[in-house]
Amino acid sequence: MKQGPEFVVAIPARYGSTRLAGKPLLDIAGRPMIARVVERALRAGAREVVVATDDARIADALAGESIEVCMTSTAHLSGTDRLAECVHKLGWADDTVVVNVQGDEPLVPEEAIRTLARWLVEADAPIATFAVPFDDTETLFDPNCVKVVFDRHGRALLFSRAPIPWHRDRLQRDRVSPLPQRAWRHVGMYAYRASALRAFAAMPPGRLEQIEALEQMRALEAGWPIAVTAAPVPIPAGVDTADDLERVRRMFR
């Protein structure tokens, strides 16, 4: 079997959440959620797993886990900025492959983590991410479901909260008509080179980034290639609400 590239997993975790307070520490089958995410990252074969947080309560919850915790500034506006501080503090080499796994995804498949690390290297890009086909028009028109279009080489052309590509005749006439071909939903997992994280955090927000509230647009506006590939396995939704938490707890039971 082909050996994949060496990679690290960085997990940004904030204690504050507008919809679910203290989310990383909520119990899932006897362990805090953040510990369940760490388990997945370790099983994926990461060389190193680091939790990036600005809250001592999260660090304390992982004290007995033999996992490195990187304490970061409370001023960061995004998880990407938090990871860039980790890159600086931990001194990762520029070519280090860093897979960003969110701290509220206790069901993230190990295969997805490995595949994203490999795709970054094979595509020779500073950033790589996943997409999955839309299967209904309701989610296509949901602004919380981010859309992406990419070229034949798997390089992102545009991310948007609006339906793209826009089928001029069919969708304008009837929003519940069949989906246009090749409508893809962006899955918010990323792999980066450590050098890209440093440079990204140093750039000012882009105009389209601010309009759409999508930080990946900062890279596109700067002319960076973002490699996009189809997710190799279904990626379950993360935990955003109390209902999500109960769903995950049932699966662990």
Secondary structure, 3 states (H helix, E strand, C coil): CCCCCCCEEEEEECCCCCCCCCHHHCEECCEEHHHHHHHHHHHCCCCEEEEEECCHHHHHHCCCCCCEEEECCCCCCCHHHHHHHHHHHHCCCCCCEEEECCCCCCCCCHHHHHHHHHHHHHHCCCEEEEEEECCCHHHHCCCCCCEEEECCCCEEEEEECCCCCCCCCHHHHCCCCCCCCCCEEEEEEEEEEHHHHHHHHHCCCCHHHHHHCCCHHHHHHCCCCEEEEECCCCCCCCCCCHHHHHHHHHHHC
